[in-house]
Amino acid sequence: MHYKKSIILIVDDEEVNRNILYDRIISMGHIPLLAENGKLAISTIEQQKPDLILLDIMMPVMDGYETLNHLKSHETYKNIPIQLLSAKDDQHSIVKGLELGADNYIVKPYNAAILKARISSSLKKKHLQDSENYYMDQVRTMNKKLNKLVYQQMKEIAQGHTETVFALCKLTESRDPETGEHLSRMREYSKALTIQLKKNPKYTDTIDDDFIDILYRSSPLHDIGKVGIPDYILNKPDKLTSDEFEIMKTHTEIGEQSLNELYQEFPSNPILYMGSQIAGKHHEKWDGTGYPSALKGENIPLAARVVALSDMYDALTSHRTYKEAFTYEKSKELILKEDGKRFDPDIIKAFLEIEHTFIHIHKEFST
């Protein structure tokens, strides 16, 4: 990114000091503004917001501490970096300035090279922060547009048959070139798990042939909300930053909200109802440490609990840019470590009973 010339406000009651700093700012290629005290500085800032403020402390009318406190308490100006420049070199003065929010405290007479370096460092941080804020605004705008697009696309096919819904999910999957037959494996794993789980007397009244069929049809919708996630995050080969991960996590809410809105229009469509549960809750964990709602145990919809294990098994046994595929044995070992933590113990038990079926599915649908 090419940074534009920065505007730097110099606030000092001594004309000679203002002139020296003025010349230094000019020599660095930036634009200096001048003010003789804090009151004039605030008036100047209201007219033209600077990228950095060099602020003297001992001034008439309104001193540096008052000015600093006023600016850091103001929502519009609190993020402007401020460097205090003062002849006061005692610990109390320095600590007070930093506690009030100054980014730096430089004691006069200052070293010209050090001052230049600190100005450059502050401006770099400011520009990076401005860029990040701008980008996050763009992401939020993009998400709203994509969310609307998802809704419109899904509305058109909401009453369609299974393969039409599956084709829509493929649109999401196609943004990640490494997923291959992920959706095909996912629905087969989920179907096999549910058929096995049906044999458990605990689920006699919950799982029937219709439940299995609807889960098979709706499980590919689990990541439909990723249509609303920017490509740079979705396909990033390295570990996501905390901010990027927070954006990634929103795919659950985007998917659930879109499907819920469609279900309100087409309440007779069970695929939309179960699909919204799966999309919104497949990252919840049995022990309550998942997202987005930190649901625990059987408060997590059964369909989402089934898909959660299917999703992880496929992730473990598949190649990604950041890892090679794990062996079937290693994948099973990692899943068992999540027994009672990430996964429902009943579903773990069902998985162990049909692990051979999972391996067969993986081989059949490998690309």
C-alpha positions, 0 to 999 in steps of 0.5 A: 500500500502506498501511503499518502503524505501525512498531516502532523499537528505541532502544538507548542507555545514557543515559536522557535520550537514550532519552527524547528519541528515544522522544518523537520516535518517538511524534510520528511515529506509530510504536511505540518500544521501549527498551534500555539496551545491546546485550545487552538489545537482542538480548534485546528483538529475540528477543521482538519483531522491530523494523522499525528500530534506532537504535543508540548506539555507546558503551555498557557490557556490549555496545557498538554495534559488537558489537551491529551485528556480531551482528545482521548476522551473524544470518540472521533479523535481518540485514535489519533496517535499523540507524542508528548514533547517536553522538557519535564523529564521526571518520572511522574510527568512521563507516567502521567502522560502515558497513562492519559493515553500518549503513544510516546514521551520524548524529552527535550532537547531531543535527538533528531534521528530518534524523533524522526524514527518515532514519528515514522513508527507512529505514522506506520501504525496509524496507516496500518490501523486505518487500512485495517478499519477500512478493510473491515468496513469493506468485509462487513459490506461484502458480507451483507451483499453476499448474505443477500445473494445467498438468500436469493439463490436459495429462495429460487431452489428452496422447493427443489429436489435433493440434487438441486440443493446439493448443487447449490452447496457445490457453489460454496464448495467450489470456492475451496479447490481442495475440498474435492468430494467433501460434500458427497462424503459428508452426506454418506458419513452422516447417513451411515452414522444415523442408520447405526445410531437408530439401533440405539434404543435411546433414539427409537422415537427420534430417528426414523427413515424420514429423519435419515433421509432429511439428514442425508439431504440437508447435511451438505448445507452445513457450510453454506454460510461460507458464501459470505466469507471473503476468499482471502480468509476461506483459502488462506494457506496459513493459520488464521489470525484471531480477527480472521477466525472471528470472521470465519466463525460467522459462517455458522450464523450466516448459514443459519439465518439464511436458511431460517428466513427461507424456512419462514417462507416455506415452512413445509420444507423439512430440509430447510429446517434441519439444514438451518440447525446443522449450518448454525450448530455443527461447530458446537461442542458436547462440553459447551466450548463450541460456537456460536452459542456455546450449547452443551450436550443434548441442547445441540440438535442431533443432526448437528452432532452427527454432522460435526463428527462427519465433518471432522473425520473428512477434514482429518482424512483429507489433504489441505494446503496446511497439512497432509491427510492423516491415516484412518488409524490416526484420524480415529485416534484424534476423534476418540480424544474428543469423546465427551468433549467435542462429540456426543459419546453415543455418536462416537460409539456408533462411529466405532461400530461402523468405522469400516463403512467410513473408510469404504466411503472415503475410498469410494469418493476420493478424487 
